[in-house]
Amino acid sequence: MIPAEFDYVAPDTLDDAIAALKGGGDDAKLLAGGHSLLPLMKLRLAAPTLLVDLRKVPGLDGISRDNGGWRIGAMTRHADLEHAPELGVLSAAAGTIADPQVRNRGTIGGSLAHGDPASDLPAVLLIADGSVTVRGPGGERSIAAGDLFQDYLETAVGADEVITSVETTGLDEYGFGYQKFNRRSEDWAMVGVAAVVKRVVNVIEDVRVGLTNMGNVPLRATAVEEALRGQPPTPEAIAAAAENAAEGTDPPADLNASAEYKRHLARGADATGADGRRRVVMISA
């Protein structure tokens, strides 16, 4: 439980952080909270020779409106997201992450850069049509959520790039919900599901469903979405659509659950919401 020896720097500017990251080569890693990287280092599953801590870099946190959507600084803590209910499903999901200690240290940028499909926020970014802005030696670019997650613990963020902000659509007209099945509240999700729904009168106009820990990357339950669009939000319609939740998934078996049991969990269905406009559709255990 003791990590290998490493060097540590905490630059005062973003340019200095990028320079340190580039200078450290493939063995340099960013520290943006540390609750994903440090446990791997203690087990020696990761052994960076240089940690570049972003904690002193100004301008990387905060939540603001941006063209009808949201701009969230990459160093914004999970606890800040949890206590910003105007963020909707993103706030709901952030409130389920681990425990208060982790939520007060972990950051949205660190979580997304780590690319763990069992994390709570990647699937939410997918259904919010989100993106991340990254900056590196070559300048700044935007990466859509659909292109960000490439394989297990692999993202499109370059080794010498830093996520500076996260952008999502507003989803102001959508009801939302996030549920996950785990043995203890602080555990990773065996299966998690995020959903946003836009209802017009008695018809589901739009629905987006994201799946956590149902493959090597976070997934959209497109078969569920297609089955629900244009349908009335009845328990029967939701239950029928939920049967398609595991379509196209390849959940990893682990000590907590077999792949088939995870598919079973994903096919569960629940619907809550007192009024039509805020109707929530959820596919989960």
Salt bridges, closest charged atoms under 4 A:
ASP15 OD1 - ARG135 NH2 2.45
ASP53 OD2 - ARG55 NE 3.18
GLU82 OE1 - HIS83 NE2 3.86
GLU82 OE1 - ARG103 NE 3.00
ASP120 OD2 - LYS180 NZ 3.17
ASP129 OD2 - ARG208 NH1 3.16
GLU161 OE1 - ARG141 NH2 2.79
ASP172 OD1 - ARG65 NH2 2.93
GLU173 OE2 - ARG277 NH2 3.37
GLU186 OE2 - ARG184 NH1 3.77
ASP187 OD1 - ARG184 NH2 2.77
GLU205 OE1 - LYS198 NZ 3.25
ASP206 OD2 - ARG208 NE 3.21
ASP206 OD1 - ARG229 NE 3.02
GLU225 OE2 - ARG220 NE 2.71
GLU225 OE1 - ARG229 NH2 3.59
ASP254 OD2 - LYS262 NZ 2.74
GLU260 OE1 - ARG263 NH1 3.47
GLU260 OE2 - ARG267 NH2 3.19
